[in-house]
Amino acid sequence: MIKIIRHAFALIREDKLFSTIYIAGTAVAIASAMVIAIVLNIKIADIPPESNRSHTLYVINGFVTDSAKANNSGLQFGVSTAAIDSTFRKMECVEAVTGVTYAQLIVGDDEEKKTMNAFAIGCDPDFFRIYDLTFIDGRPFSEKEFRGGEPVCVISDKVAKQLGNTTHIVLDRINKRLSLRIVGVVKAVSGLMGNTAADLYVPYKLEGDVFFYPDQKIEGISYSGHLVVQVMLQKGFSRKDFLEELEPMRQHYNAVVSSQLGENTEWVVSATSHFFKNLNFFGENDAGFKDQAKNLMVPAILMLLFLFLPAINLSGLVSNRMEARRAEMGIRKAFGAKRRTLLNEVIHENLVLTLCGGLVGWVLSGLFINAVANSEVMKNLFRGNGHYDPSFDFQMFFTPTLFLIAFACCALLNLMAALFPAWRSLRKPIVESLNQKR
């Protein structure tokens, strides 16, 4: 193999024009395919701080009453802390569950000499179990601080730098002002991480539920509120297990709330995995392998098209190169070299060139995504919770899965471009190959 690699680099130095065109063509093809792969990786892979995406569910909550049906009213969405504490937190298949809410705020230092617009996530302590934010200083707020509605918060290092050396910040929202004690500072999360990106993280029970209104009941239904629920399952459990365990609790609450309201009321609960929340071309809601594979076929076909079309041009390039080397191949066959050996050598030589082009293509794909980070297309793809301030982490561009995809793309492109012209050239008789340059 080392001999083949050395020979390949010798051929690169010998024919610089061919090598440059081949590497450039490969780079464009791989870059096109890798842009899709990187976008998919950022959207669905387990990437810190959203390292538990593969076993996280997003719960959608609603209520249907007989009167609402008569008036053709829609579902009432949103979850209260009562629903979280009385149901989801009691389930055996659940490792952690958090309720979140969002707000745009004006934040200032303790003397309000410096102010900034900030995006806040109202959450509970389980939020820091599901999402592994990197703490630069301090800690998450505790369960005691959360339940007591204490004025505490966790801020990003971006806010800390902008507001300077301060131990408290002042929130200003809809004519409500509140001074919060900073208990922790975390590394700012990229806006591409839609569930965790924020400037500060605060308990949504601030001042006894009156700042974010998480338990403001809708039409007197105790389980209705203004929280979005995210559930991290125990390992080994699935979405199906979650819904099956929840069903008796749901039926019990249906009976209770119907009795309280004096009319038939149904609590409707559905759960979506992270994969189907972010990649769902067919409206599927089952996290089974077949449905995942079906949804992955769409970007896979697109990637194949990006690889196949340049492969046709590269195949012509390789064909011309093989015509120029026919005399060399004829001499080697005359001295006993087997056709299979020569074919493998040609494929390996082209694979070295393809891998070089693949590395260049990977860099180009990263540069392209950075260049379009603030475009409307990217904002629509990664708007998430409404906070969009794109920055890129190395793990967004390099994971074992991405490396395997890139290598597979290179190998596939190499086979499509080199196999047929090399095989056709090596099938020609030795005499014809030796007379090539006469």
ChimeraX attribute file (.defattr): number of C-alpha atoms within 10 A of each C-alpha:
attribute: neighborCount
match mode: 1-to-1
recipient: residues
	/A:1	8
	/A:2	7
	/A:3	8
	/A:4	15
	/A:5	17
	/A:6	13
	/A:7	15
	/A:8	20
	/A:9	15
	/A:10	11
	/A:11	14
	/A:12	17
	/A:13	12
	/A:14	11
	/A:15	12
	/A:16	11
	/A:17	11
	/A:18	17
	/A:19	20
	/A:20	14
	/A:21	14
	/A:22	21
	/A:23	24
	/A:24	19
	/A:25	20
	/A:26	29
	/A:27	26
	/A:28	21
	/A:29	26
	/A:30	31
	/A:31	27
	/A:32	21
	/A:33	25
	/A:34	27
	/A:35	21
	/A:36	15
	/A:37	21
	/A:38	21
	/A:39	18
	/A:40	18
	/A:41	20
	/A:42	18
	/A:43	22
	/A:44	17
	/A:45	21
	/A:46	18
	/A:47	18
	/A:48	18
	/A:49	20
	/A:50	19
	/A:51	15
	/A:52	19
	/A:53	20
	/A:54	16
	/A:55	22
	/A:56	26
	/A:57	26
	/A:58	17
	/A:59	17
	/A:60	16
	/A:61	23
	/A:62	18
	/A:63	20
	/A:64	16
	/A:65	19
	/A:66	14
	/A:67	12
	/A:68	14
	/A:69	11
	/A:70	8
	/A:71	9
	/A:72	9
	/A:73	12
	/A:74	12
	/A:75	15
	/A:76	19
	/A:77	17
	/A:78	24
	/A:79	26
	/A:80	24
	/A:81	21
	/A:82	15
	/A:83	18
	/A:84	18
	/A:85	11
	/A:86	12
	/A:87	16
	/A:88	23
	/A:89	16
	/A:90	12
	/A:91	15
	/A:92	13
	/A:93	22
	/A:94	20
	/A:95	19
	/A:96	20
	/A:97	24
	/A:98	22
	/A:99	24
	/A:100	22
	/A:101	20
	/A:102	21
	/A:103	16
	/A:104	16
	/A:105	18
	/A:106	17
	/A:107	26
	/A:108	23
	/A:109	23
	/A:110	19
	/A:111	11
	/A:112	12
	/A:113	8
	/A:114	13
	/A:115	19
	/A:116	13
	/A:117	13
	/A:118	17
	/A:119	21
	/A:120	23
	/A:121	24
	/A:122	24
	/A:123	22
	/A:124	25
	/A:125	21
	/A:126	19
	/A:127	23
	/A:128	19
	/A:129	16
	/A:130	23
	/A:131	17
	/A:132	15
	/A:133	22
	/A:134	16
	/A:135	17
	/A:136	13
	/A:137	13
	/A:138	12
	/A:139	16
	/A:140	25
	/A:141	22
	/A:142	16
	/A:143	13
	/A:144	10
	/A:145	17
	/A:146	21
	/A:147	15
	/A:148	14
	/A:149	17
	/A:150	19
	/A:151	20
	/A:152	22
	/A:153	26
	/A:154	25
	/A:155	23
	/A:156	22
	/A:157	20
	/A:158	16
	/A:159	23
	/A:160	19
	/A:161	10
	/A:162	13
	/A:163	19
	/A:164	11
	/A:165	10
	/A:166	14
	/A:167	13
	/A:168	18
	/A:169	26
	/A:170	19
	/A:171	20
	/A:172	17
	/A:173	15
	/A:174	8
	/A:175	6
	/A:176	9
	/A:177	13
	/A:178	14
	/A:179	17
	/A:180	20
	/A:181	16
	/A:182	22
	/A:183	17
	/A:184	21
	/A:185	24
	/A:186	23
	/A:187	16
	/A:188	22
	/A:189	25
	/A:190	18
	/A:191	22
	/A:192	26
	/A:193	25
	/A:194	19
	/A:195	19
	/A:196	24
	/A:197	26
	/A:198	28
	/A:199	25
	/A:200	25
	/A:201	28
	/A:202	27
	/A:203	29
	/A:204	26
	/A:205	24
	/A:206	23
	/A:207	14
	/A:208	14
	/A:209	14
	/A:210	14
	/A:211	17
	/A:212	21
	/A:213	17
	/A:214	25
	/A:215	22
	/A:216	19
	/A:217	16
	/A:218	16
	/A:219	9
	/A:220	11
	/A:221	18
	/A:222	17
	/A:223	25
	/A:224	25
	/A:225	23
	/A:226	22
	/A:227	25
	/A:228	20
	/A:229	23
	/A:230	25
	/A:231	26
	/A:232	24
	/A:233	24
	/A:234	14
	/A:235	11
	/A:236	8
	/A:237	14
	/A:238	18
	/A:239	20
	/A:240	13
	/A:241	14
	/A:242	19
	/A:243	15
	/A:244	11
	/A:245	15
	/A:246	17
	/A:247	12
	/A:248	11
	/A:249	14
	/A:250	17
	/A:251	13
	/A:252	11
	/A:253	19
	/A:254	17
	/A:255	14
	/A:256	14
	/A:257	19
	/A:258	17
	/A:259	12
	/A:260	12
	/A:261	13
	/A:262	9
	/A:263	12
	/A:264	16
	/A:265	22
	/A:266	18
	/A:267	22
	/A:268	16
	/A:269	15
	/A:270	13
	/A:271	21
	/A:272	19
	/A:273	22
	/A:274	21
	/A:275	21
	/A:276	20
	/A:277	16
	/A:278	15
	/A:279	19
	/A:280	15
	/A:281	12
	/A:282	10
	/A:283	11
	/A:284	16
	/A:285	17
	/A:286	15
	/A:287	16
	/A:288	12
	/A:289	9
	/A:290	10
	/A:291	17
	/A:292	17
	/A:293	11
	/A:294	14
	/A:295	19
	/A:296	15
	/A:297	13
	/A:298	12
	/A:299	15
	/A:300	16
	/A:301	11
	/A:302	14
	/A:303	20
	/A:304	15
	/A:305	15
	/A:306	19
	/A:307	25
	/A:308	17
	/A:309	12
	/A:310	19
	/A:311	22
	/A:312	15
	/A:313	14
	/A:314	22
	/A:315	22
	/A:316	14
	/A:317	17
	/A:318	22
	/A:319	21
	/A:320	14
	/A:321	15
	/A:322	21
	/A:323	17
	/A:324	13
	/A:325	15
	/A:326	22
	/A:327	20
	/A:328	15
	/A:329	21
	/A:330	21
	/A:331	15
	/A:332	16
	/A:333	19
	/A:334	13
	/A:335	9
	/A:336	8
	/A:337	13
	/A:338	12
	/A:339	15
	/A:340	11
	/A:341	10
	/A:342	17
	/A:343	19
	/A:344	15
	/A:345	19
	/A:346	19
	/A:347	20
	/A:348	21
	/A:349	21
	/A:350	25
	/A:351	22
	/A:352	21
	/A:353	23
	/A:354	31
	/A:355	22
	/A:356	18
	/A:357	26
	/A:358	29
	/A:359	19
	/A:360	18
	/A:361	27
	/A:362	24
	/A:363	16
	/A:364	19
	/A:365	24
	/A:366	17
	/A:367	14
	/A:368	14
	/A:369	16
	/A:370	13
	/A:371	10
	/A:372	12
	/A:373	19
	/A:374	13
	/A:375	10
	/A:376	11
	/A:377	11
	/A:378	16
	/A:379	19
	/A:380	10
	/A:381	13
	/A:382	22
	/A:383	19
	/A:384	17
	/A:385	18
	/A:386	17
	/A:387	26
	/A:388	22
	/A:389	17
	/A:390	18
	/A:391	13
	/A:392	17
	/A:393	13
	/A:394	7
	/A:395	14
	/A:396	20
	/A:397	20
	/A:398	14
	/A:399	16
	/A:400	9
	/A:401	12
	/A:402	19
	/A:403	13
	/A:404	11
	/A:405	16
	/A:406	23
	/A:407	17
	/A:408	12
	/A:409	22
	/A:410	26
	/A:411	20
	/A:412	18
	/A:413	30
	/A:414	25
	/A:415	18
	/A:416	18
	/A:417	27
	/A:418	27
	/A:419	19
	/A:420	15
	/A:421	19
	/A:422	23
	/A:423	19
	/A:424	12
	/A:425	18
	/A:426	22
	/A:427	10
	/A:428	12
	/A:429	11
	/A:430	18
	/A:431	12
	/A:432	12
	/A:433	21
	/A:434	18
	/A:435	11
	/A:436	15
	/A:437	10
	/A:438	5
